[in-house]
Amino acid sequence: MNPALDRRWLHAVLAELAQESARSADTHLLRLDLPAFPGIRFYFKDEAAHPTGSLKHRLARSLYLYALCNGRLRADQGVIDASSGSTAISEAWFARLLGMHFTAVMPDCTAPGKVRLIRSLGANCVLVPNGLDASAVAHERAASEGLCYLDQFGLAERATDWRGNNNIAESIIDQMALGADAAPAWIVCGAGTGGTSATIGRYLRYRRLDTRTCVAEPSGGAFAVGWQCRDRASVARAPTLVEGIGRPRVEPGFLFEVVDRVEEVDDAQSIAAAWRLESLFGRRYGGSSGTNLVACLRLAREMRQTGAQGSLVSLLCDRGDRYDETLFDRAWLAGQGIDLDAGLAAVSALETE
Ligand SMILES: *Cc1c(COP(=O)(O)O)cnc(C)c1O
């Protein structure tokens, strides 16, 4: 294509992304009071409210912008990425908006609801056996087929404007600014690409806030293992059923230095907590939101024990209806060896005692 036409195409695509951003509203910060924790207020940022149902809406927008502004994504080029599903849904949605063809490379154990959604957005899904490196497959296919590799795991932490531009941390801090909780005690999030925890940890320092960052991680996940000994070569000690977090290896976007604490949560408790979130908020959220709730309850118990007052902020990362056939299906859970009732009892004990 000639350079002038290429430039016209670039401007049109960037204008479309700017308009999409202008049409979108910010996500709600929902307050929750739990009777067992007087004087401690919980806030949950509802990232499921994005048009594509998860916090990956922010990331997908940033990854397309980053690829376009770096001259890596050209007219007539298809795009590809590796994902556990949420990112692929958001990337497929943006591809359709921008008139591009998208290919998602995902583990074959990804929730079927996500795969259906990606295909209905007109994208191609390549399912690789669980345990195989989906990022390597996506990278190879990008090279052999001339596609643009969006590379969420490699670029999430760089593509996000950590100092502002309404990133998730700035949005939370602005939404808290008017109240007594302007500086929460903790912000709790998961780590998949590590982009969210990196953005939050950096932004809190930048704004000179005393708020600390806690990563809620499936037990034995690579972030937890690596963070303890600050070893980037660490690998996970156990797999997880919670999609989006609990990575098998230390991803390039995991920044250990800006994370103050890591809470490891068993899958049964994460999943039970996702069920609990449905009764607290009246709608379903995914497993990683449950992991966050468990970490929040543990931190709140410590605050209660030491007589500390204040607030905790966490994220509702994605919509739970994607997991109707998995995490919210008792028979499926039993088949995976998850004791849901034990998990529910453990979560309820965290909320009371
Ligand atoms: C990606 C993801 C996370 C973790 O966010 P990162 O910014 O990638 O670390 C948590 N929950 C869900 C459902 C996700 O898709």
The ligand as an ORCA input file, in Angstrom:
! r2SCAN-3c Opt
* xyz 0 1
  C      -6.305    -10.811     33.119
  C      -7.198    -11.104     34.229
  C      -6.814    -10.819     35.548
  C      -5.456    -10.254     35.897
  O      -5.173     -8.992     35.336
  P      -3.729     -8.630     34.730
  O      -3.771     -7.174     34.555
  O      -3.607     -9.347     33.420
  O      -2.676     -9.074     35.661
  C      -7.726    -11.135     36.546
  N      -8.919    -11.673     36.271
  C      -9.320    -11.941     35.006
  C     -10.658    -12.549     34.758
  C      -8.468    -11.661     33.955
  O      -8.866    -11.933     32.707
*
